[in-house]
Amino acid sequence: MVDNSQFDDIPGTTVFTAERSHEGFHLNQFCMSLKDPRNRERFKADEAAYLDEWPMTPGQKQAVLERDYNAMIAQGGNVYFLAKIFSSDGVSFQTAAASMTGMSVEEYAQMMLAGGRSPVGVRSIKEGR
């Protein structure tokens, strides 16, 4: 098994490793199920019941119900799969991404138009530099 622990030291970033892919498999498959309009209708009618059809962890299910995208990513969710959830909710990718950063939609848009996050600043969580 490959040691990917060095990726956990990147502030503000969760690297989608093979381990996270394995952990999030059922979460991501649930997200992909939302491509089907019938599944979106079933999910919107009773989210908890629909989620119970998937062998996700309780934490993953709770993160979906709370629309906590950062928690979903930390538990193996891939943002491109998670986009099926916010699309089903009528939320734009930009709005969802802004919520993940703690910025307003306008602040997030301006940051991206200015070239994204600055590379200057904390580069290591454990070293605080």
N, C-alpha and C positions, 0 to 999 in steps of 0.2 A: 504494500500500500504506500502511496506517495504521501509525504508530509507536506500538507498545504497550510500549516499553521502560520507561515510568514504572511499569508494573504489576510489574516485576521488583524494585522497591525496597520492596515491602510485606513486612515480616518475617513469616515463618510462613504465608504465603499464596501460592498459585499461582493466578493468574487464568486461567480457561479462555477464551482469546481465539480468534479465528478461526484464527490461525496454529497454536495448539496443537490445535485441533480438526482441522485438516488433517494435522498431524504424527501425531496419535493415531488417525486414521480406522480403520486396520486393527486396531489394538489394541482399540479400542472395538467394532468389528464382531465380533472374536473373542469379547469378553466377552458380547455379545448372543447369540452362537451357543450359549452355555451355558444359555439358556432351554429348549432342547430336551433332554429327558432322555437321548436317545441320544448327543448331543454331549458332555454331561457325563460319561457313561460312557466314551466314547472318550478324552476328555481325562484322566480319572482313571486310565485303564488305561496310557497312555503320554503324559505331558504334553509332552515334547519333540517327539515325532512329530506330535502334534496341532498344536502351535504352528508346526511347519515347514510346515503347510498354509496358513499365513497370511503375507502379505508384510510382516511387521513387521521392524523393525530388530533386529539382534542384542541391543542394549541393552534393548529392550522385551521381547524373549523372556526374557532373563536376569532382568529385574525380575519377570516373571510367575513364573518358576520359583522365585525366591527369595521371592516374595510381598512384595516391596518396593513397597508401595503409593505411598510418596512418590516413588520413582523412576518409577513408572508415570505418576503425575500430572505430574511434571516433563517427561515425554516425550509428553504429549498425552492421557493417560488422563483420563477424567472419572469422578469418584467414583461417580456413579450407575450408570455402566456397570461399573466395577470391583466394585460390589456383587454382580454375578453371580459373580465369582470367590470372594469370601469366603462368599457364600451356598452355593456349590457345595462349599466346604470345611467347611460347618457352623459358620462363624464369624459372630457377630452383627455388625451394623453398628457397634454401640457398642464392641465388642471391637476391631474393625478400626480404628475412628477413634482409640481410645485408643493403639493401637500406632503410629499415624501421629504422635501428639503426644509419644510417649516417656513417657506416663503409664500408670499401672496402670488397669485397668478401673474400680476404685473411685474413684481420683483423678479420672479423666475424668468419671465420673457426677456426682461432687460438684461439679466445676467447672461442668458444664452445669446442674445443679440450682440453682447459685448465680447463674446468668445468663450463663454463658459466660466467655470470656477477658476480662480487664480491658482497657479501652481505654487505660489508663495504661501507659506504658513506651515501648519503642523503636518509633517510627512510620516510621522511614526507615533502611534498611540502610546506604546510602552516607553519610548524615549522622550515623549513630550516635545519633540522638535519637528 
